[in-house]
Amino acid sequence: MPGASTRTGNTKKNLPRTETLVRKAAAAATGLLSQSERVLVVYDEGGATLYYESDDAEDGIGRRKLPRAAS
């Protein structure tokens, strides 16, 4: 079964909200790996966006937005 691993660049700002978002993104990415060989997670101030190959998307790239957890 495919699995996902995560790395974050700024470990000094390791807030509980960030840890929750990373766990949610890893779980979502693992689920998407059953549909696509590659999943990219991009974190931003508002949360994270997962990009993956998808036949259903017009441009071939599926997107799934994960909002940042409330404080």
BARO-22278 format. One record per residue: chain; residue in one letter; z, y, x of N, C-alpha, C in turn. Coordinates in nm, 2 decimals. Layout:
% BARO-22278
@c=A | r=a | n.pz=Z | n.py=Y | n.px=X | ca.pz=Z | ca.py=Y | ca.px=X | c.pz=Z | c.py=Y | c.px=X
...
This chain:
% BARO-22278
@c=A | r=m | n.pz=0.00 | n.py=-0.12 | n.px=0.08 | ca.pz=0.00 | ca.py=0.00 | ca.px=0.00 | c.pz=0.00 | c.py=0.12 | c.px=0.09
@c=A | r=p | n.pz=-0.08 | n.py=0.22 | n.px=0.06 | ca.pz=-0.09 | ca.py=0.34 | ca.px=0.14 | c.pz=0.04 | c.py=0.42 | c.px=0.13
@c=A | r=g | n.pz=0.07 | n.py=0.50 | n.px=0.23 | ca.pz=0.19 | ca.py=0.58 | ca.px=0.23 | c.pz=0.16 | c.py=0.72 | c.px=0.29
@c=A | r=a | n.pz=0.24 | n.py=0.81 | n.px=0.27 | ca.pz=0.22 | ca.py=0.95 | ca.px=0.32 | c.pz=0.34 | c.py=0.99 | c.px=0.41
@c=A | r=s | n.pz=0.31 | n.py=1.06 | n.px=0.51 | ca.pz=0.41 | ca.py=1.12 | ca.px=0.59 | c.pz=0.40 | c.py=1.27 | c.px=0.59
@c=A | r=t | n.pz=0.51 | n.py=1.34 | n.px=0.62 | ca.pz=0.50 | ca.py=1.49 | ca.px=0.61 | c.pz=0.56 | c.py=1.54 | c.px=0.74
@c=A | r=r | n.pz=0.51 | n.py=1.66 | n.px=0.78 | ca.pz=0.56 | ca.py=1.74 | ca.px=0.89 | c.pz=0.57 | c.py=1.88 | c.px=0.84
@c=A | r=t | n.pz=0.67 | n.py=1.95 | n.px=0.87 | ca.pz=0.68 | ca.py=2.10 | ca.px=0.84 | c.pz=0.69 | c.py=2.17 | c.px=0.97
@c=A | r=g | n.pz=0.62 | n.py=2.29 | n.px=0.98 | ca.pz=0.62 | ca.py=2.36 | ca.px=1.10 | c.pz=0.74 | c.py=2.44 | c.px=1.13
@c=A | r=n | n.pz=0.81 | n.py=2.49 | n.px=1.04 | ca.pz=0.92 | ca.py=2.58 | ca.px=1.06 | c.pz=1.05 | c.py=2.51 | c.px=1.02
@c=A | r=t | n.pz=1.12 | n.py=2.44 | n.px=1.11 | ca.pz=1.24 | ca.py=2.37 | ca.px=1.08 | c.pz=1.36 | c.py=2.46 | c.px=1.07
@c=A | r=k | n.pz=1.35 | n.py=2.58 | n.px=1.12 | ca.pz=1.47 | ca.py=2.67 | ca.px=1.11 | c.pz=1.49 | c.py=2.72 | c.px=0.97
@c=A | r=k | n.pz=1.39 | n.py=2.72 | n.px=0.88 | ca.pz=1.40 | ca.py=2.76 | ca.px=0.74 | c.pz=1.40 | c.py=2.64 | c.px=0.65
@c=A | r=n | n.pz=1.48 | n.py=2.54 | n.px=0.69 | ca.pz=1.48 | ca.py=2.42 | ca.px=0.62 | c.pz=1.58 | c.py=2.43 | c.px=0.50
@c=A | r=l | n.pz=1.53 | n.py=2.50 | n.px=0.39 | ca.pz=1.62 | ca.py=2.52 | ca.px=0.28 | c.pz=1.61 | c.py=2.40 | c.px=0.18
@c=A | r=p | n.pz=1.71 | n.py=2.38 | n.px=0.10 | ca.pz=1.70 | ca.py=2.27 | ca.px=0.00 | c.pz=1.58 | c.py=2.27 | c.px=-0.09
@c=A | r=r | n.pz=1.53 | n.py=2.40 | n.px=-0.13 | ca.pz=1.41 | ca.py=2.41 | ca.px=-0.21 | c.pz=1.29 | c.py=2.35 | c.px=-0.13
@c=A | r=t | n.pz=1.28 | n.py=2.38 | n.px=0.00 | ca.pz=1.17 | ca.py=2.33 | ca.px=0.08 | c.pz=1.18 | c.py=2.18 | c.px=0.09
@c=A | r=e | n.pz=1.29 | n.py=2.12 | n.px=0.11 | ca.pz=1.31 | ca.py=1.98 | ca.px=0.12 | c.pz=1.26 | c.py=1.91 | c.px=-0.01
@c=A | r=t | n.pz=1.30 | n.py=1.97 | n.px=-0.13 | ca.pz=1.26 | ca.py=1.92 | ca.px=-0.26 | c.pz=1.11 | c.py=1.92 | c.px=-0.27
@c=A | r=l | n.pz=1.05 | n.py=2.03 | n.px=-0.23 | ca.pz=0.90 | ca.py=2.05 | ca.px=-0.24 | c.pz=0.83 | c.py=1.95 | c.px=-0.15
@c=A | r=v | n.pz=0.88 | n.py=1.93 | n.px=-0.03 | ca.pz=0.82 | ca.py=1.83 | ca.px=0.06 | c.pz=0.83 | c.py=1.69 | c.px=0.00
@c=A | r=r | n.pz=0.94 | n.py=1.65 | n.px=-0.06 | ca.pz=0.96 | ca.py=1.52 | ca.px=-0.12 | c.pz=0.86 | c.py=1.50 | c.px=-0.24
@c=A | r=k | n.pz=0.85 | n.py=1.61 | n.px=-0.32 | ca.pz=0.76 | ca.py=1.60 | ca.px=-0.43 | c.pz=0.61 | c.py=1.59 | c.px=-0.39
@c=A | r=a | n.pz=0.58 | n.py=1.67 | n.px=-0.28 | ca.pz=0.44 | ca.py=1.66 | ca.px=-0.23 | c.pz=0.41 | c.py=1.53 | c.px=-0.17
@c=A | r=a | n.pz=0.51 | n.py=1.47 | n.px=-0.10 | ca.pz=0.49 | ca.py=1.34 | ca.px=-0.04 | c.pz=0.47 | c.py=1.23 | c.px=-0.14
@c=A | r=a | n.pz=0.55 | n.py=1.24 | n.px=-0.25 | ca.pz=0.53 | ca.py=1.14 | ca.px=-0.36 | c.pz=0.40 | c.py=1.16 | c.px=-0.43
@c=A | r=a | n.pz=0.36 | n.py=1.28 | n.px=-0.45 | ca.pz=0.23 | ca.py=1.31 | ca.px=-0.52 | c.pz=0.11 | c.py=1.26 | c.px=-0.43
@c=A | r=a | n.pz=0.12 | n.py=1.29 | n.px=-0.30 | ca.pz=0.02 | ca.py=1.25 | ca.px=-0.21 | c.pz=0.01 | c.py=1.09 | c.px=-0.20
@c=A | r=t | n.pz=0.12 | n.py=1.02 | n.px=-0.20 | ca.pz=0.12 | ca.py=0.88 | ca.px=-0.20 | c.pz=0.05 | c.py=0.83 | c.px=-0.32
@c=A | r=g | n.pz=0.08 | n.py=0.89 | n.px=-0.44 | ca.pz=0.01 | ca.py=0.84 | ca.px=-0.56 | c.pz=-0.14 | c.py=0.87 | c.px=-0.56
@c=A | r=l | n.pz=-0.18 | n.py=0.98 | n.px=-0.50 | ca.pz=-0.32 | ca.py=1.01 | ca.px=-0.50 | c.pz=-0.40 | c.py=0.92 | c.px=-0.40
@c=A | r=l | n.pz=-0.33 | n.py=0.87 | n.px=-0.30 | ca.pz=-0.39 | ca.py=0.78 | ca.px=-0.20 | c.pz=-0.45 | c.py=0.65 | c.px=-0.26
@c=A | r=s | n.pz=-0.41 | n.py=0.62 | n.px=-0.38 | ca.pz=-0.47 | ca.py=0.51 | ca.px=-0.45 | c.pz=-0.61 | c.py=0.54 | c.px=-0.51
@c=A | r=q | n.pz=-0.64 | n.py=0.67 | n.px=-0.52 | ca.pz=-0.77 | ca.py=0.72 | ca.px=-0.57 | c.pz=-0.86 | c.py=0.77 | c.px=-0.46
@c=A | r=s | n.pz=-0.80 | n.py=0.82 | n.px=-0.35 | ca.pz=-0.87 | ca.py=0.89 | ca.px=-0.25 | c.pz=-0.82 | c.py=0.84 | c.px=-0.11
@c=A | r=e | n.pz=-0.91 | n.py=0.84 | n.px=-0.01 | ca.pz=-0.87 | ca.py=0.80 | ca.px=0.12 | c.pz=-0.79 | c.py=0.90 | c.px=0.19
@c=A | r=r | n.pz=-0.82 | n.py=1.03 | n.px=0.16 | ca.pz=-0.75 | ca.py=1.14 | ca.px=0.23 | c.pz=-0.69 | c.py=1.24 | c.px=0.13
@c=A | r=v | n.pz=-0.58 | n.py=1.29 | n.px=0.16 | ca.pz=-0.51 | ca.py=1.39 | ca.px=0.08 | c.pz=-0.46 | c.py=1.50 | c.px=0.18
@c=A | r=l | n.pz=-0.49 | n.py=1.62 | n.px=0.15 | ca.pz=-0.44 | ca.py=1.73 | ca.px=0.23 | c.pz=-0.34 | c.py=1.81 | c.px=0.15
@c=A | r=v | n.pz=-0.22 | n.py=1.84 | n.px=0.20 | ca.pz=-0.12 | ca.py=1.92 | ca.px=0.13 | c.pz=-0.11 | c.py=2.05 | c.px=0.21
@c=A | r=v | n.pz=-0.13 | n.py=2.17 | n.px=0.14 | ca.pz=-0.12 | ca.py=2.30 | ca.px=0.19 | c.pz=0.00 | c.py=2.37 | c.px=0.13
@c=A | r=y | n.pz=0.10 | n.py=2.41 | n.px=0.21 | ca.pz=0.22 | ca.py=2.48 | ca.px=0.16 | c.pz=0.20 | c.py=2.63 | c.px=0.17
@c=A | r=d | n.pz=0.25 | n.py=2.70 | n.px=0.06 | ca.pz=0.24 | ca.py=2.84 | ca.px=0.07 | c.pz=0.37 | c.py=2.89 | c.px=0.00
@c=A | r=e | n.pz=0.38 | n.py=3.02 | n.px=-0.01 | ca.pz=0.51 | ca.py=3.08 | ca.px=-0.07 | c.pz=0.53 | c.py=3.03 | c.px=-0.21
@c=A | r=g | n.pz=0.43 | n.py=3.01 | n.px=-0.29 | ca.pz=0.45 | ca.py=2.97 | ca.px=-0.43 | c.pz=0.47 | c.py=2.82 | c.px=-0.45
@c=A | r=g | n.pz=0.45 | n.py=2.74 | n.px=-0.35 | ca.pz=0.46 | ca.py=2.59 | ca.px=-0.37 | c.pz=0.37 | c.py=2.52 | c.px=-0.27
@c=A | r=a | n.pz=0.30 | n.py=2.43 | n.px=-0.33 | ca.pz=0.20 | ca.py=2.35 | ca.px=-0.25 | c.pz=0.08 | c.py=2.31 | c.px=-0.33
@c=A | r=t | n.pz=-0.03 | n.py=2.30 | n.px=-0.27 | ca.pz=-0.15 | ca.py=2.25 | ca.px=-0.33 | c.pz=-0.20 | c.py=2.13 | c.px=-0.26
@c=A | r=l | n.pz=-0.23 | n.py=2.02 | n.px=-0.34 | ca.pz=-0.29 | ca.py=1.90 | ca.px=-0.28 | c.pz=-0.44 | c.py=1.90 | c.px=-0.31
@c=A | r=y | n.pz=-0.51 | n.py=1.87 | n.px=-0.20 | ca.pz=-0.66 | ca.py=1.86 | ca.px=-0.21 | c.pz=-0.69 | c.py=1.71 | c.px=-0.18
@c=A | r=y | n.pz=-0.79 | n.py=1.66 | n.px=-0.26 | ca.pz=-0.83 | ca.py=1.52 | ca.px=-0.24 | c.pz=-0.97 | c.py=1.50 | c.px=-0.29
@c=A | r=e | n.pz=-1.03 | n.py=1.40 | n.px=-0.24 | ca.pz=-1.17 | ca.py=1.37 | ca.px=-0.28 | c.pz=-1.17 | c.py=1.31 | c.px=-0.42
@c=A | r=s | n.pz=-1.25 | n.py=1.37 | n.px=-0.51 | ca.pz=-1.26 | ca.py=1.33 | ca.px=-0.65 | c.pz=-1.40 | c.py=1.33 | c.px=-0.70
@c=A | r=d | n.pz=-1.44 | n.py=1.22 | n.px=-0.76 | ca.pz=-1.57 | ca.py=1.22 | ca.px=-0.83 | c.pz=-1.57 | c.py=1.30 | c.px=-0.95
@c=A | r=d | n.pz=-1.46 | n.py=1.33 | n.px=-1.01 | ca.pz=-1.45 | ca.py=1.40 | ca.px=-1.14 | c.pz=-1.46 | c.py=1.55 | c.px=-1.12
@c=A | r=a | n.pz=-1.44 | n.py=1.60 | n.px=-1.00 | ca.pz=-1.44 | ca.py=1.75 | ca.px=-0.97 | c.pz=-1.59 | c.py=1.79 | c.px=-0.94
@c=A | r=e | n.pz=-1.62 | n.py=1.91 | n.px=-0.99 | ca.pz=-1.76 | ca.py=1.96 | ca.px=-0.97 | c.pz=-1.80 | c.py=1.96 | c.px=-0.82
@c=A | r=d | n.pz=-1.71 | n.py=2.01 | n.px=-0.74 | ca.pz=-1.74 | ca.py=2.02 | ca.px=-0.59 | c.pz=-1.70 | c.py=1.90 | c.px=-0.51
@c=A | r=g | n.pz=-1.65 | n.py=1.79 | n.px=-0.58 | ca.pz=-1.60 | ca.py=1.67 | ca.px=-0.51 | c.pz=-1.46 | c.py=1.68 | c.px=-0.45
@c=A | r=i | n.pz=-1.39 | n.py=1.80 | n.px=-0.48 | ca.pz=-1.26 | ca.py=1.81 | ca.px=-0.42 | c.pz=-1.17 | c.py=1.84 | c.px=-0.54
@c=A | r=g | n.pz=-1.07 | n.py=1.75 | n.px=-0.56 | ca.pz=-0.97 | ca.py=1.76 | ca.px=-0.66 | c.pz=-0.86 | c.py=1.85 | c.px=-0.61
@c=A | r=r | n.pz=-0.79 | n.py=1.92 | n.px=-0.70 | ca.pz=-0.68 | ca.py=2.00 | ca.px=-0.66 | c.pz=-0.56 | c.py=1.98 | c.px=-0.76
@c=A | r=r | n.pz=-0.44 | n.py=1.98 | n.px=-0.70 | ca.pz=-0.32 | ca.py=1.96 | ca.px=-0.78 | c.pz=-0.22 | c.py=2.06 | c.px=-0.73
@c=A | r=k | n.pz=-0.17 | n.py=2.15 | n.px=-0.81 | ca.pz=-0.07 | ca.py=2.25 | ca.px=-0.77 | c.pz=0.07 | c.py=2.20 | c.px=-0.80
@c=A | r=l | n.pz=0.16 | n.py=2.21 | n.px=-0.70 | ca.pz=0.30 | ca.py=2.18 | ca.px=-0.72 | c.pz=0.38 | c.py=2.31 | c.px=-0.70
@c=A | r=p | n.pz=0.45 | n.py=2.36 | n.px=-0.80 | ca.pz=0.52 | ca.py=2.49 | ca.px=-0.79 | c.pz=0.65 | c.py=2.47 | c.px=-0.71
@c=A | r=r | n.pz=0.69 | n.py=2.57 | n.px=-0.64 | ca.pz=0.82 | ca.py=2.57 | ca.px=-0.56 | c.pz=0.93 | c.py=2.56 | c.px=-0.66
@c=A | r=a | n.pz=1.03 | n.py=2.48 | n.px=-0.63 | ca.pz=1.15 | ca.py=2.47 | ca.px=-0.71 | c.pz=1.22 | c.py=2.60 | c.px=-0.72
@c=A | r=a | n.pz=1.28 | n.py=2.62 | n.px=-0.84 | ca.pz=1.36 | ca.py=2.75 | ca.px=-0.86 | c.pz=1.49 | c.py=2.74 | c.px=-0.78
@c=A | r=s | n.pz=1.53 | n.py=2.86 | n.px=-0.73 | ca.pz=1.66 | ca.py=2.86 | ca.px=-0.65 | c.pz=1.78 | c.py=2.83 | c.px=-0.73
